[in-house]
Amino acid sequence: MACRNHPQIEEGLDHCYRCGFRFCDECRVEFQGHPHCAPCKSEAVSMLEAGSSSDASAGREGQLPPWERRAELGMTTAFLETVKQVISSPTRFFENLRIGVTTWDCLAIPCVVTTVGMIASAVVQIALMGTMMGVVTSQQGGDSGGAAAAFGGQIIGACCWIPLAPVFAIMASFMGAGMIHVFLMMTGKVTEPFQQTLRGYCYAQSPGVLAVIPILGSLVGGVIGLWASVVMVKTTHKTSWGIAWMAVLWFAILILGLVCIGGLLLAGVIGASSAGG
């Protein structure tokens, strides 16, 4: 990838701390210890002159995440680097995430994560089914008709569901981010538009790619993703830890409470019927 201002220069390039674009030494400007391109340096100076602190310049303006610089980093590198940063230091990732960027590219992250998770799960299930089929065949003296039918059904099911993974991922992302944003609106804690909540929520789901590790991968990825979502809410909307946790968990707590109440009511009805009988 060449310098954005001098396309003929392709070597010795550096990344702008704020916008993430690459530039050569001729375009490089040092500002507050970080390399900037000239336009971003001018914006930062204007913010400081308007009274913004250096921390606000670095945090609220920040820099683009690797995934939004994939044209320069490459698709695979950008994805893996995004996952790495969210897993290793979600606080730093979201504090440095540039706010105000309008893009739907973030939806690709949960699409990839969900697809990878479904494929990994299907491979494990098919492998287990194949093992069980071998055991059943040996016990039934070579009659493997029923087991083979179940095995074939498992493969057909995987082929039908995996292509729909991106659709499920997008729906789940809008729902998850929507529940968070609704809570923040109800409590008066929302400071950014919904698209920023959705953008951060999508990046917070990137640890789910750990589902490629059988059994424990999904659990570990889910826990890290939950923590990353809480950090995202706190840093993006500048809330307290308590509000951030409730924003992420309130809908699940509500559903669990309704289920418990419904169970208690059902048990009461059954108990009353038994007593009456």
C-alpha positions as CSV (number, residue, x, y, z in Angstrom):
1,M,0.0,0.0,0.0
2,A,1.4,3.4,-1.0
3,C,1.4,6.7,0.7
4,R,-2.0,8.4,0.4
5,N,-0.4,11.6,-0.8
6,H,2.5,10.2,-2.8
7,P,1.4,7.0,-4.5
8,Q,4.8,6.4,-6.0
9,I,6.3,5.8,-2.5
10,E,5.5,2.3,-1.2
11,E,8.3,1.7,1.3
12,G,9.2,3.1,4.7
13,L,5.6,4.1,5.5
14,D,4.0,4.7,8.9
15,H,0.5,4.8,10.2
16,C,-1.3,8.0,11.4
17,Y,-2.2,7.7,15.1
18,R,-5.6,9.1,14.5
19,C,-7.0,8.1,11.1
20,G,-4.8,5.0,10.5
21,F,-3.8,5.8,6.9
22,R,-0.2,5.2,5.8
23,F,2.1,8.0,4.8
24,C,5.8,8.5,4.0
25,D,8.4,10.5,5.9
26,E,7.7,13.6,3.9
27,C,4.1,13.6,5.2
28,R,4.9,12.5,8.7
29,V,4.2,15.0,11.6
30,E,5.1,14.2,15.2
31,F,2.4,15.4,17.7
32,Q,2.3,14.5,21.4
33,G,4.7,11.7,20.8
34,H,2.7,10.0,18.1
35,P,3.0,10.1,14.2
36,H,0.2,12.1,12.6
37,C,-0.6,13.0,9.0
38,A,-0.9,16.8,8.4
39,P,-4.8,17.0,8.4
40,C,-5.1,15.0,11.7
41,K,-2.4,17.1,13.3
42,S,-4.3,20.2,12.4
43,E,-7.5,18.7,13.9
44,A,-5.8,17.8,17.1
45,V,-4.3,21.2,17.5
46,S,-7.7,22.8,16.9
47,M,-9.2,20.6,19.6
48,L,-6.5,21.6,22.1
49,E,-7.0,25.3,21.2
50,A,-10.7,24.8,21.8
51,G,-10.0,23.5,25.3
52,S,-9.9,19.8,24.9
53,S,-7.3,17.8,26.9
54,S,-4.7,15.6,25.3
55,D,-6.5,12.6,26.9
56,A,-9.7,13.5,25.1
57,S,-7.8,13.9,21.8
58,A,-6.2,10.4,22.2
59,G,-9.3,8.7,23.6
60,R,-12.5,10.2,22.1
61,E,-10.9,10.8,18.7
62,G,-8.5,7.9,19.0
63,Q,-7.6,5.7,16.1
64,L,-9.4,3.3,13.7
65,P,-9.4,-0.4,14.8
66,P,-7.4,-2.9,12.6
67,W,-10.6,-4.2,10.9
68,E,-11.3,-0.7,9.6
69,R,-7.8,-0.6,8.2
70,R,-7.9,-3.9,6.4
71,A,-7.3,-2.3,3.0
72,E,-3.8,-1.7,4.3
73,L,-3.3,-4.5,6.7
74,G,-5.0,-7.2,4.7
75,M,-8.2,-9.0,5.5
76,T,-6.8,-11.9,7.6
77,T,-4.2,-9.7,9.5
78,A,-6.9,-7.1,10.3
79,F,-9.3,-9.6,11.6
80,L,-6.7,-11.5,13.8
81,E,-5.3,-8.3,15.1
82,T,-8.7,-7.0,16.1
83,V,-9.4,-10.3,17.9
84,K,-6.0,-10.1,19.6
85,Q,-6.5,-6.6,20.8
86,V,-10.0,-7.2,22.2
87,I,-8.9,-10.3,24.0
88,S,-5.6,-9.0,25.4
89,S,-6.7,-5.5,26.4
90,P,-10.4,-4.6,25.8
91,T,-10.1,-1.4,27.9
92,R,-7.2,-0.1,25.8
93,F,-9.0,-1.1,22.5
94,F,-12.3,0.7,23.3
95,E,-10.6,3.7,24.9
96,N,-8.6,4.2,21.8
97,L,-11.5,3.4,19.4
98,R,-12.2,6.5,17.3
99,I,-15.7,7.6,18.0
100,G,-18.0,9.2,15.3
101,V,-17.0,6.9,12.4
102,T,-20.0,6.0,10.3
103,T,-19.5,2.4,8.9
104,W,-21.3,-0.9,8.8
105,D,-18.1,-2.8,8.2
106,C,-18.2,-3.9,11.9
107,L,-21.1,-6.3,11.2
108,A,-18.6,-8.5,9.3
109,I,-17.0,-9.4,12.7
110,P,-20.0,-11.2,14.2
111,C,-20.7,-12.8,10.8
112,V,-17.3,-14.3,10.7
113,V,-17.3,-15.3,14.4
114,T,-20.8,-17.0,14.1
115,T,-19.9,-18.8,10.9
116,V,-16.6,-20.1,12.4
117,G,-18.4,-21.2,15.5
118,M,-21.1,-23.1,13.6
119,I,-18.5,-24.8,11.4
120,A,-16.5,-25.8,14.5
121,S,-19.6,-27.1,16.2
122,A,-20.7,-29.0,13.2
123,V,-17.3,-30.6,12.7
124,V,-17.3,-31.8,16.4
125,Q,-20.8,-33.1,16.1
126,I,-20.1,-34.9,12.9
127,A,-17.0,-36.4,14.4
128,L,-18.9,-37.7,17.4
129,M,-21.7,-39.0,15.2
130,G,-19.2,-40.9,13.1
131,T,-17.6,-42.4,16.2
132,M,-21.0,-43.4,17.5
133,M,-21.9,-44.9,14.1
134,G,-18.8,-47.0,14.2
135,V,-19.7,-48.3,17.7
136,V,-23.3,-49.0,16.8
137,T,-22.3,-50.8,13.6
138,S,-19.9,-53.1,15.5
139,Q,-22.5,-53.9,18.1
140,Q,-25.2,-54.7,15.6
141,G,-23.1,-56.9,13.5
142,G,-22.6,-54.6,10.5
143,D,-26.2,-53.3,10.3
144,S,-25.5,-49.5,10.2
145,G,-28.6,-48.3,8.3
146,G,-30.1,-46.3,11.1
147,A,-26.8,-44.8,12.2
148,A,-25.9,-43.9,8.6
149,A,-29.2,-42.1,8.2
150,A,-28.6,-40.1,11.4
151,F,-25.1,-39.3,10.2
152,G,-26.3,-38.1,6.8
153,G,-29.0,-36.0,8.5
154,Q,-26.3,-34.3,10.6
155,I,-24.3,-33.4,7.6
156,I,-27.4,-32.1,5.7
157,G,-28.4,-30.1,8.7
158,A,-25.0,-28.5,8.9
159,C,-25.0,-27.6,5.2
160,C,-28.4,-25.9,5.6
161,W,-27.7,-23.9,8.8
162,I,-24.1,-22.7,8.2
163,P,-24.9,-20.5,5.1
164,L,-27.5,-18.8,7.3
165,A,-25.0,-18.0,10.0
166,P,-24.4,-14.4,8.8
167,V,-28.1,-13.7,8.9
168,F,-28.3,-14.9,12.5
169,A,-25.2,-13.0,13.5
170,I,-26.6,-9.7,12.1
171,M,-30.0,-10.2,13.8
172,A,-28.3,-11.1,17.1
173,S,-26.0,-8.1,16.9
174,F,-28.8,-5.6,16.3
175,M,-30.8,-7.2,19.1
176,G,-27.9,-7.3,21.6
177,A,-26.8,-3.7,20.9
178,G,-30.4,-2.6,20.8
179,M,-31.1,-3.9,24.3
180,I,-28.0,-2.2,25.6
181,H,-29.0,1.1,24.0
182,V,-32.6,0.9,25.2
183,F,-31.4,0.5,28.8
184,L,-29.0,3.5,28.5
185,M,-31.8,5.6,27.0
186,M,-34.2,4.6,29.9
187,T,-31.5,5.5,32.5
188,G,-30.5,8.7,30.7
189,K,-26.9,7.5,30.3
190,V,-26.6,7.3,26.5
191,T,-24.0,9.7,25.1
192,E,-23.5,8.3,21.6
193,P,-25.9,7.3,18.8
194,F,-27.0,3.7,18.3
195,Q,-24.6,3.1,15.5
196,Q,-21.7,3.6,17.9
197,T,-23.2,1.1,20.4
198,L,-23.7,-1.4,17.6
199,R,-20.1,-0.8,16.3
200,G,-18.6,-1.4,19.7
201,Y,-20.9,-4.4,20.4
202,C,-19.8,-6.1,17.2
203,Y,-16.1,-5.7,18.0
204,A,-16.8,-7.0,21.5
205,Q,-18.1,-10.3,20.0
206,S,-14.8,-11.0,18.3
207,P,-13.5,-13.3,21.1
208,G,-16.2,-15.7,20.1
209,V,-13.9,-17.0,17.4
210,L,-12.3,-19.1,20.2
211,A,-15.1,-21.5,19.5
212,V,-12.7,-23.2,17.1
213,I,-11.2,-24.8,20.3
214,P,-13.5,-27.7,21.1
215,I,-15.6,-27.7,24.3
216,L,-13.9,-24.9,26.3
217,G,-13.4,-22.5,23.5
218,S,-17.0,-21.3,23.3
219,L,-17.2,-20.9,27.1
220,V,-14.0,-18.9,27.3
221,G,-14.8,-16.8,24.2
222,G,-18.3,-16.1,25.6
223,V,-16.9,-14.9,29.0
224,I,-14.3,-12.6,27.4
225,G,-17.0,-11.3,25.0
226,L,-19.3,-10.5,27.9
227,W,-16.5,-8.6,29.7
228,A,-15.6,-6.8,26.5
229,S,-19.2,-5.7,26.0
230,V,-19.2,-4.2,29.5
231,V,-16.0,-2.4,28.9
232,M,-17.4,-1.1,25.6
233,V,-20.4,0.4,27.3
234,K,-18.4,2.0,30.0
235,T,-15.9,3.6,27.7
236,T,-18.1,4.5,24.8
237,H,-20.9,6.1,26.9
238,K,-18.8,7.1,29.9
239,T,-20.9,5.3,32.4
240,S,-20.1,3.7,35.8
241,W,-19.3,0.0,36.0
242,G,-22.7,-0.8,37.6
243,I,-24.6,0.9,34.7
244,A,-22.4,-0.9,32.2
245,W,-23.0,-4.3,33.7
246,M,-26.8,-3.7,34.0
247,A,-26.9,-2.4,30.4
248,V,-25.4,-5.7,29.2
249,L,-27.3,-8.1,31.5
250,W,-30.7,-6.5,32.2
251,F,-32.6,-8.2,29.5
252,A,-31.2,-11.6,30.4
253,I,-32.1,-11.0,34.1
254,L,-35.6,-9.9,33.1
255,I,-36.2,-13.0,31.0
256,L,-34.8,-15.2,33.9
257,G,-37.0,-13.5,36.4
258,L,-40.1,-14.0,34.2
259,V,-39.2,-17.7,33.8
260,C,-38.8,-18.1,37.5
261,I,-42.1,-16.3,38.2
262,G,-43.9,-18.5,35.6
263,G,-42.4,-21.6,37.1
264,L,-43.6,-20.6,40.6
265,L,-47.1,-19.9,39.3
266,L,-47.2,-23.2,37.5
267,A,-46.0,-25.1,40.6
268,G,-48.7,-23.3,42.6
269,V,-51.4,-24.2,40.1
270,I,-50.2,-27.9,40.1
271,G,-50.1,-27.9,43.9
272,A,-53.5,-26.4,44.2
273,S,-54.9,-29.0,41.8
274,S,-53.3,-31.8,43.7
275,A,-54.7,-30.5,47.0
276,G,-58.2,-30.1,45.5
277,G,-58.0,-33.7,44.1
